[in-house]
Every structure is written in C-alpha cells, then in structure tokens.
C-alpha cells in the first residue's frame, strides 16, 4: 500500500506545473464555495427555530417599521399574564433605536451613529452569542454594563465603529437626532464589545431610560410632541423555555385587551428574521442553487481535464504497468488516487486557510445584509473543503480513470514504431 501511495506521488511530481495549476484552481474554487456556504449557513442558523431558549418578538401588527407605546413595555415583559396558569417569559428586553449625526453639516458615514436602546443588564442574555463569551470577555462586558446602569448617557460601542468614527473609550460627543428629529443627546463611550464578539463590531448600545428621559425633557421644554415620541419602542423581545410555551404566550398577548391601539403580533425571532430578509430571498436562492453548483461543476471539469491529459500522455506507461502485472482495478485506483490526493489536500488547505484568514486575521467577510455586517467561516468549513475537493475530484476523474483502466496493451504497442 505504501509503495502504491509513493507511486501516486511520483506520478504527480512528474508534471509538477500541471499538478500545481490544478491544485491552485481547486483552491480558488473551494475558497469561493466556502465563502458562499458560510453566508448561507449563517442565515440558516439565524432563521432556524430553536428547541429551547425560544425568543419571541412582539411588534406592531399593521405597520413597518414597528412602533409601540412605552405603556406596553411593563405588561409585555410579563407576557400579558393575568392568571396563575398563564405563561410568563423567563427573560425580556426592550428594543428601541436612536440614530443621528455628530455634524449635521457633514452627513458622512464617519459622523453617523446608530444605537440600540435597551436595558443594559439584559444585553448579555438577550443579544445572540454574548452569553457564549469566555470568562474574561464576560467580565469585561459586565463591567461596561455596570457603568451604563450607573451613568445613563454611557454607551458601549463596537471596536469597528470606534475605528470608523475615529473615537476612543472615554470620549464625549453630542448626537443630533435623526430618528427622533431634533432630539440631541450627549454620550460618553465607557467601553467596547470584546473582540470575541465579532458580530457586534459595528454595534452600539445605549440605556433606554436615557432615551425616554430625553424625549420627556424635550417635550416638556418645547411644549410640543417630538417625532415618534408617542411610540418610541421598536419591539419587545421575550424568552420562553420552548415552542409550546411560545404558542401559549403568543395567544395570551394577541388576545389581550391591553394591546388594541395599536394591535400587536408575536413571532419567533427566526421567523421575524426570515420575514425581514424576504427581499434577499432571490439572491440567496441564486447563491444556493446557481452559483455554488456552477462552481462545483467547473471544479469537476478542471480536474477531469487535468487527469484526462495525464492519461492520454501516459497510455504507453499504463500498458507497461499492465505487462508488469498491474490489473485494471489497480490502474483505476491509481488514477483515482492521483485526483483524490490533489482534490482532498487542495480543498482542505483552501478551506482551512480561509477559516484562519477570515476569522483570525481579517475579522469577518464585510458583506452587509440587513443588520448583519460581517460573516464568519464556521468550523464545519474544514470538512466542507475536504468534501468539496474529494467529491469533485472523484466525479471529475471517473471517466479518465475508466479510460485508463480500459487501455489495451496490444493496441498501444501496435502503434509503437
């Protein structure tokens, strides 16, 4: 077996340039497929329903973007529970959005800031993936949360957003409101999201009490209502134990007389994200069923072409091998082995290199979709590369290998002069 493997290596070394070019072509195509599948895998995970820790979004029923009055928040946090048999959420978080510019005369990306207004202490448990941080990063985040609770104008800003705005922790600035027109608020950056929370690189959070206080003070001072001030909450996020509790909770809220003007609807977070991404569905369909398959077919053809050329050049050599005792099955395995070795090693190197480059060095794929700013390569990409490289190599080399297996010694040597 070892000698057979060494023979495969020697055959690949014989035309090193062709082997290298085939390997590079395989690596490039595996890279593209890995990037495409990583985006699709992330979207699938975001829209998939979880068996436990079920998150529920309560939004305005008939309007987008959703706007809920602040009076809804307290009762929704309890799931509109009125009786002992009613379901109560195990956790909740109020979501509102505030955005504006640091310089109204220069509306540039560097001057624009978008913030999620919420209860600071709820962020670690209700914002995806923050509960999966390591002990050191969790302690760092909790330190920032504590400061936000003590200082209402404190914000936590993602490291990429800090870089974009050319700001540092400790700086103060005033944001001229755009979502809540003319509501200008002063903020102080007291911390940043840990680097391990790569998804939140461009996310900033503020204390929702500070936003509501700002609305009240503006209306009291100016004797007029502020735009969107009557309904400043975007949605409520509730967490229940499982889907059964979700269904009961949704019925409680939708049928409650507390929420009639405006009426509300409940949906799982996965369903809500899927609805929000509806405008992207054609792009995702094309990536899944057109782009990725086309690349896989191209990769199979590249390998098939390289192996076919190799087989045509080595017909006499294959005939000699048969004279020396190699059976047709041995020849078949030899040719398939050459293709599989190139495909598997190239695929594994490409996918593994992509994983390390994107996740550890680049810091994600900058491909903004809705509020998802960056995508990362999952650990499963390692076996993707192995499967893509090996699978396409096998498919692409079957015909050339069968051709080599069928080489007739008499036919080859009858043409030798």
C-alpha positions, 0 to 999 in steps of 0.5 A: 500500500505504501509503495502504491501511495509513493507511486501516486506521488511520483506520478504527480511530481512528474508534471509538477506545473500541471499538478500545481495549476490544478491544485491552485484552481481547486483552491480558488474554487473551494475558497469561493464555495466556502465563502458562499456556504458560510453566508448561507449557513449563517442565515440558516442558523439565524432563521432556524427555530430553536428547541429551547431558549425560544425568543419571541418578538412582539411588534406592531401588527399593521405597520413597518417599521414597528412602533409601540407605546412605552405603556406596553413595555411593563405588561409585555415583559410579563407576557400579558399574564393575568392568571396563575396558569398563564405563561410568563417569559423567563427573560425580556428586553426592550428594543428601541433605536436612536440614530443621528449625526455628530455634524449635521453639516457633514452627513458622512458615514464617519459622523453617523451613529446608530444605537440600540436602546435597551436595558443594559443588564439584559444585553448579555442574555438577550443579544445572540452569542454574548452569553457564549463569551469566555470568562474574561470577555464576560467580565469585561462586558459586565463591567461596561454594563455596570457603568451604563446602569450607573451613568445613563448617557454611557454607551458601549460601542463596537471596536469597528465603529470606534475605528470608523468614527475615529473615537476612543473609550472615554470620549464625549460627543453630542448626537443630533437626532435623526430618528427622533428629529431634533432630539440631541443627546450627549454620550460618553463611550465607557467601553467596547464589545470584546473582540470575541464578539465579532458580530457586534463590531459595528454595534452600539448600545445605549440605556433606554431610560436615557432615551425616554428621559430625553424625549420627556425633557424635550417635550416638556421644554418645547411644549410640543410632541417630538417625532415618534415620541408617542411610540418610541419602542421598536419591539419587545423581545421575550424568552420562553423555555420552548415552542409550546410555551411560545404558542401559549404566550403568543395567544395570551398577548394577541388576545389581550385587551391591553394591546388594541391601539395599536394591535400587536403580533408575536413571532419567533425571532427566526421567523421575524428574521426570515420575514425581514430578509424576504427581499434577499430571498432571490439572491440567496436562492441564486447563491444556493442553487446557481452559483455554488453548483456552477462552481462545483461543476467547473471544479469537476471539469478542471480536474477531469481535464487535468487527469484526462491529459495525464492519461492520454500522455501516459497510455504507453506507461499504463500498458507497461504497468499492465505487462508488469502485472498491474490489473485494471482495478489497480490502474483505476485506483491509481488514477483515482488516487492521483485526483483524490490526493490533489482534490482532498489536500487542495480543498482542505488547505483552501478551506482551512486557510480561509477559516484562519484568514477570515476569522483570525486575521481579517475579522469577518467577510464585510458583506452587509445584509440587513443588520448583519455586517460581517460573516464568519467561516464556521468550523464545519468549513474544514470538512466542507473543503475536504468534501468539496475537493474529494467529491469533485475530484472523484466525479471529475476523474471517473471517466479518465480513470475508466479510460485508463483502466480500459487501455489495451496493451496490444493496441498501444504497442501496435502503434509503437514504431 
